[in-house]
Amino acid sequence: MYDLAVLGEGIVGCFAALRAAELGADVILIDERGVFGGASARAAGVFTVQLDTPRDAMLVAKSIELVKRYSKNSWIETGFLQIGREGALRESLEALTKCEIRYDVLDHREIMEKWPEFILDSSLKGIYTEQDLSVEPTILGRDLREALIGRGVRIYEGVGARRLLREGDELRSVKLSDSSTVAANYFVLAMGSWNRELLNSCNIELETFLLTCFAYRLDIGKSLNIPSFSDEYLHTYWRPWQNTLVGGRYDAEFTDKPDLSSAPPPLKSLKMSLKLLLKRLRTETEPRLVEHMRGPCSFTSDGLPVVGRIPGLDNAVIVDGLGGYGLMRGPALGYLATEALLRGPKTLDGFTDLSPSRVLKKHTYTR
Ligand SMILES: Cc1cc2nc3c(=O)[nH]c(=O)nc-3n(C[C@H](O)[C@H](O)[C@H](O)COP(=O)(O)OP(=O)(O)OC[C@H]3O[C@@H](n4cnc5c(N)ncnc54)[C@H](O)[C@@H]3O)c2cc1C
């Protein structure tokens, strides 16, 4: 019997398990596909504190600290520039000011002086936060797996959770695809877009919805000394990594099942991303597509993530609904999920609006 079983070895599950190991718990981490087998490996890898709410900014600030602690090779501190018209930047500015994160506001001329590759007109400004990261997800996954093994976490890969077995209001064990059963005192459900499928085995229905998101890696022929950036005006985001830029347009399609296929994203999506990039950035050579990413993201209708105990499964915490900003909020939320179980529910006092009860179909569970 383990102290804690973590289901899902994505960004959330890895940090949930690392926190458990730090607290001295006996922990098992289970994943059907292996480390970063879901959305995490397919993420573009932008980490920025410039999200719309103070809480998100704080979560990303914590995640940056955690990624730096557990991975040496997967990130560079590029800083982040959010480009937009005055009105579009207001929410981010308010959030940064509230949580006392340092930022600079630059006008179009200052931006082009600092980074001559940008093309901006006088209606545009930028908010620059210097501690933000460009992260290579596949390297991060490898580093985290090593860190987990080094801290004695038992990793069980290639075997999926199939049924949650409960007694009364508690989860007792998980039945796996190899017919074995894993019992634990506490559970973290960190299967991202797959959480709702497994919860169905307990007649618990989550009202989340899935989108397939796309991103691209473009070879631009040389290493650019620019920050990662988003463009609220052109609806694109990019981060530099060696000779490439990774990112694209905020573009997604509804789906019923998580899509992990390697099919290329729609050509019109790539063409539009390229066109918009070239409106904003001078490149010496024509950008060349070298990789495309496609993966599932789980969303909630209020746009907030989900973290907390699941009514009817009182010894389990779920993390879900991270949408397209889960790589950068996942480390902090995975950490929090484990603390809520091993250190007590008070840990979640400031997070009641993220409670899973708001995304449960009311008729599906009984207490
Ligand atoms: C194209 C794209 C670009 C993105 N860009 C960014 C970005 O730049 N910045 C950012 O912050 N976020 C980005 N995201 C979002 C981010 O990838 C996700 O929000 C985040 O990875 C979710 O992490 P997770 O740990 O919750 O889920 P996942 O990474 O999906 O992990 C879930 C894990 O559960 C496992 N699993 C599934 N079913 C079972 C089962 N039955 N039993 C055991 N294990 C199971 C899966 O194999 C998987 O490893 C992007 C996403 C996509 C698709």
The ligand as an SDF file (V2000), in Angstrom:
LIG
                    3D

 53 58  0  0  0  0  0  0  0  0999 V2000
   -0.0220   22.3640  -29.3350 C   0  0  0  0  0  0  0  0  0  0  0  0
   -0.0550   22.7610  -27.8870 C   0  0  0  0  0  0  0  0  0  0  0  0
    0.6550   23.8820  -27.4690 C   0  0  0  0  0  0  0  0  0  0  0  0
    0.6490   24.2550  -26.1150 C   0  0  0  0  0  0  0  0  0  0  0  0
    1.4430   25.2780  -25.7090 N   0  0  0  0  0  0  0  0  0  0  0  0
    1.5410   25.5750  -24.3920 C   0  0  0  0  0  0  0  0  0  0  0  0
    2.4510   26.5600  -23.9430 C   0  0  0  0  0  0  0  0  0  0  0  0
    3.1990   27.1450  -24.7340 O   0  0  0  0  0  0  0  0  0  0  0  0
    2.4870   26.8550  -22.6230 N   0  0  0  0  0  0  0  0  0  0  0  0
    1.6870   26.2040  -21.7330 C   0  0  0  0  0  0  0  0  0  0  0  0
    1.7410   26.5270  -20.5410 O   0  0  0  0  0  0  0  0  0  0  0  0
    0.8310   25.2340  -22.1280 N   0  0  0  0  0  0  0  0  0  0  0  0
    0.7380   24.8970  -23.4330 C   0  0  0  0  0  0  0  0  0  0  0  0
   -0.1030   23.9030  -23.8350 N   0  0  0  0  0  0  0  0  0  0  0  0
   -0.9950   23.2780  -22.8450 C   0  0  0  0  0  0  0  0  0  0  0  0
   -0.2800   22.1960  -22.0420 C   0  0  0  0  0  0  0  0  0  0  0  0
    0.3740   21.3050  -22.9090 O   0  0  0  0  0  0  0  0  0  0  0  0
   -1.2910   21.4110  -21.1830 C   0  0  0  0  0  0  0  0  0  0  0  0
   -2.1770   22.2760  -20.5110 O   0  0  0  0  0  0  0  0  0  0  0  0
   -0.5300   20.5990  -20.1190 C   0  0  0  0  0  0  0  0  0  0  0  0
    0.4990   19.8590  -20.7330 O   0  0  0  0  0  0  0  0  0  0  0  0
   -1.4760   19.6640  -19.3710 C   0  0  0  0  0  0  0  0  0  0  0  0
   -0.6940   18.8870  -18.5130 O   0  0  0  0  0  0  0  0  0  0  0  0
   -1.3050   17.6520  -17.7150 P   0  0  0  0  0  0  0  0  0  0  0  0
   -0.2190   17.0850  -16.8860 O   0  0  0  0  0  0  0  0  0  0  0  0
   -2.5700   18.0940  -17.0480 O   0  0  0  0  0  0  0  0  0  0  0  0
   -1.7970   16.6290  -18.8340 O   0  0  0  0  0  0  0  0  0  0  0  0
   -0.9660   15.7240  -19.8660 P   0  0  0  0  0  0  0  0  0  0  0  0
    0.3570   16.2860  -20.1780 O   0  0  0  0  0  0  0  0  0  0  0  0
   -1.8830   15.4420  -21.0020 O   0  0  0  0  0  0  0  0  0  0  0  0
   -0.6870   14.4210  -19.0300 O   0  0  0  0  0  0  0  0  0  0  0  0
   -1.6560   13.4410  -18.7900 C   0  0  0  0  0  0  0  0  0  0  0  0
   -0.9520   12.0980  -18.6920 C   0  0  0  0  0  0  0  0  0  0  0  0
   -1.9160   11.1030  -18.3030 O   0  0  0  0  0  0  0  0  0  0  0  0
   -1.6060    9.9250  -19.0110 C   0  0  0  0  0  0  0  0  0  0  0  0
   -2.8060    9.0710  -19.0330 N   0  0  0  0  0  0  0  0  0  0  0  0
   -3.9150    9.1990  -19.7990 C   0  0  0  0  0  0  0  0  0  0  0  0
   -4.7930    8.2360  -19.5160 N   0  0  0  0  0  0  0  0  0  0  0  0
   -4.2430    7.4760  -18.5430 C   0  0  0  0  0  0  0  0  0  0  0  0
   -4.6800    6.3250  -17.8280 C   0  0  0  0  0  0  0  0  0  0  0  0
   -5.8650    5.7730  -18.0370 N   0  0  0  0  0  0  0  0  0  0  0  0
   -3.8560    5.8060  -16.8870 N   0  0  0  0  0  0  0  0  0  0  0  0
   -2.6260    6.3680  -16.6380 C   0  0  0  0  0  0  0  0  0  0  0  0
   -2.1760    7.4480  -17.3020 N   0  0  0  0  0  0  0  0  0  0  0  0
   -2.9670    7.9940  -18.2390 C   0  0  0  0  0  0  0  0  0  0  0  0
   -1.1720   10.4090  -20.3960 C   0  0  0  0  0  0  0  0  0  0  0  0
   -0.4090    9.4120  -21.0560 O   0  0  0  0  0  0  0  0  0  0  0  0
   -0.3770   11.6570  -20.0350 C   0  0  0  0  0  0  0  0  0  0  0  0
    1.0180   11.3960  -19.8970 O   0  0  0  0  0  0  0  0  0  0  0  0
   -0.1190   23.5030  -25.1760 C   0  0  0  0  0  0  0  0  0  0  0  0
   -0.8210   22.3690  -25.6020 C   0  0  0  0  0  0  0  0  0  0  0  0
   -0.7790   21.9920  -26.9320 C   0  0  0  0  0  0  0  0  0  0  0  0
   -1.5030   20.7420  -27.3460 C   0  0  0  0  0  0  0  0  0  0  0  0
  1  2  1  0
  2  3  1  0
  2 52  2  0
  3  4  2  0
  4  5  1  0
  4 50  1  0
  5  6  2  0
  6  7  1  0
  6 13  1  0
  7  8  2  0
  7  9  1  0
  9 10  1  0
 10 11  2  0
 10 12  1  0
 12 13  2  0
 13 14  1  0
 14 15  1  0
 14 50  1  0
 15 16  1  0
 16 17  1  0
 16 18  1  0
 18 19  1  0
 18 20  1  0
 20 21  1  0
 20 22  1  0
 22 23  1  0
 23 24  1  0
 24 25  2  0
 24 26  1  0
 24 27  1  0
 27 28  1  0
 28 29  2  0
 28 30  1  0
 28 31  1  0
 31 32  1  0
 32 33  1  0
 33 34  1  0
 33 48  1  0
 34 35  1  0
 35 36  1  0
 35 46  1  0
 36 37  1  0
 36 45  1  0
 37 38  2  0
 38 39  1  0
 39 40  1  0
 39 45  2  0
 40 41  1  0
 40 42  2  0
 42 43  1  0
 43 44  2  0
 44 45  1  0
 46 47  1  0
 46 48  1  0
 48 49  1  0
 50 51  2  0
 51 52  1  0
 52 53  1  0
M  END
$$$$
